[in-house]
Amino acid sequence: MSDFSKHEQLIDFLNKNYSNRKFKKFNEHNLSGDVDLLNIDDINNAVVIFTDVLNLYSGSVGKYDLYKLMQEYLTNVEKRDAINKIIKKL
């Protein structure tokens, strides 16, 4: 099974099981240079799946806001560079 076929099946599954959200199919792989073009709604939908996989109550509880983190990381080059610099120091 190709990666694209897996992507299509996953999106079909998510749209069926998360009827309150709209997951979209991408026609091709998003490369690292393309992440700046991602839609905030697509990023937020991915965070919902991430929190479900880890069985977290929410993506934004207390001091944690995975929605904002992923939005900034994937759409803001300067903030992504700053986060990467912090991670490299660990």
Buried (B, 14 or more C-beta within 10 A) or exposed (E): EEEEEEBEEEBEEBBEEBEEEEBEEEEEEEEEEEBEEBEEEBBBBBBBBEBEEEEEEEBBEEEEBBBEBBBBBBBEEEBBEEBEEEEEEE
